[in-house]
Amino acid sequence: MVTPATRSDCAELDKHDPLARMREEFTLPDGVIYLDGNSLGPLPRAASERVRELVDVEWGEGLVRSWNDAGWFDKPRTLGARIAPLVGAQPDEVVVCDSTSINLFKVLSAALRLRPGRSTVVTEAGGFPTDLYIVEGATSSAKGYRRKLLYDGQDLAEVLDDDVAVVVLGHVDYRTGRLRDMARMTDQVHRAGALMIWDVCHSVGALPVRLGDCGVDFAVGCTYKYLNGGPGSPAFAFAARRHQHDARQPLSGWHGHADPFAFSAEYQPAPGISRFLVGTPPVVSYAPLESSLDIWSRVDMGRVRAKSVAMTSLFVTLVEAECAGHGLEIASPLDPEERGSQVSLRHPDGYRIIRALIERGVIGDFRTPDMLRFGFTPLYLRYADVWDAVVRLRDVLESGVWREERFGAPATVT
Ligand SMILES: *Cc1c(COP(=O)(O)O)cnc(C)c1O
């Protein structure tokens, strides 16, 4: 794509954008340019009605009968099957349940049991904190295990040895947006005799993910970021078919039992992916996700990726041209092939700048100590939005408005 040189070039691109109509599927507040869909996706227009239907009809009228009649009991599996194509999995390899943190604990514990005699779990020092904490918790709650860290800039080969049982990595770095080569690294881990768990929180819905083709063993991801499933919507877990029969996870709750309504005193894991379930699913939280997956079922992920690359590249080019001289540094890879669907900028006063920008209707976010993050979500963003966002960022920088005292006080959630 030739980089548009004016706002009307951007508007022209929007006119010919094959994804342009998808924007109508979302409710977005007037005057807001939403560049934080990598943290919390916006509301699918159909979701409000879907929630109302679930509450008023399925619950209000159906009552307990809806566990069967409205398919509540099977939601983790039916929605898992609908997420499967988005991550390159088979329909019976994914369940939707619990949070990413809990699912990581389950798949990690299962993976460790599949590698008896090995006691090291490798994860990245700069990974999303919950991944680090869960690896620490899982390795310290079972005897003899240890956590080993891969540091930024270090090659995976340096930490792999014949004691490594499992490697846990993020597909896209939540800070910089750096995209990892899933196929190559999974292969590298397998050649060292270990199992590979990918956290795809920042890649699912952002780009094509190919868990099956890459031979991935287990994966986890959330649905409230690029998938637009709503605040706190349930996460998912992937377990390759070849592992399902032997995989045992320690949170052996009744929804993972082979016959939950036998109420037997002995735990017998369900035959397939269902053994990764624990307890009663939060049924209401599945409703917005269903509306969101209705949208995703009509979307070509290749087109999403192409537009995402075009948008992040446009943003980088415009920031370099319009915002030079204000101390901003591009923290994301400049090669779009090595980038997810976000662009991060560094600035020592990043927190104040993002607050001032949000006040001007451009919503991005901040990650300590100095990272401004901007997510580019092709389903509801226009090229003209990218242009306008950079203009407003330039105005914030040139006016110095961010120096005002009110932008300094930290909010609870950044
Ligand atoms: C957002 C995110 C999570 C979130 O975990 P929760 O259990 O949903 O809070 C985990 N890992 C990564 C890499 C994330 O980006």
The ligand as an SDF file (V2000), in Angstrom:
LIG
                    3D

 15 15  0  0  0  0  0  0  0  0999 V2000
   -4.8200   -9.8260   29.1650 C   0  0  0  0  0  0  0  0  0  0  0  0
   -3.8490  -10.9390   29.4040 C   0  0  0  0  0  0  0  0  0  0  0  0
   -4.0900  -11.8980   30.3890 C   0  0  0  0  0  0  0  0  0  0  0  0
   -5.2840  -11.7550   31.2640 C   0  0  0  0  0  0  0  0  0  0  0  0
   -5.4540  -12.7650   32.1840 O   0  0  0  0  0  0  0  0  0  0  0  0
   -6.7900  -12.7760   33.0530 P   0  0  0  0  0  0  0  0  0  0  0  0
   -6.7300  -14.0350   33.7750 O   0  0  0  0  0  0  0  0  0  0  0  0
   -7.9340  -12.6490   32.0940 O   0  0  0  0  0  0  0  0  0  0  0  0
   -6.7780  -11.5760   33.9320 O   0  0  0  0  0  0  0  0  0  0  0  0
   -3.1790  -12.9420   30.5130 C   0  0  0  0  0  0  0  0  0  0  0  0
   -2.0850  -13.0310   29.7160 N   0  0  0  0  0  0  0  0  0  0  0  0
   -1.8360  -12.1090   28.7600 C   0  0  0  0  0  0  0  0  0  0  0  0
   -0.6200  -12.2210   27.8980 C   0  0  0  0  0  0  0  0  0  0  0  0
   -2.6950  -11.0330   28.5940 C   0  0  0  0  0  0  0  0  0  0  0  0
   -2.4280  -10.1080   27.6770 O   0  0  0  0  0  0  0  0  0  0  0  0
  1  2  1  0
  2  3  1  0
  2 14  2  0
  3  4  1  0
  3 10  2  0
  4  5  1  0
  5  6  1  0
  6  7  2  0
  6  8  1  0
  6  9  1  0
 10 11  1  0
 11 12  2  0
 12 13  1  0
 12 14  1  0
 14 15  1  0
M  END
$$$$
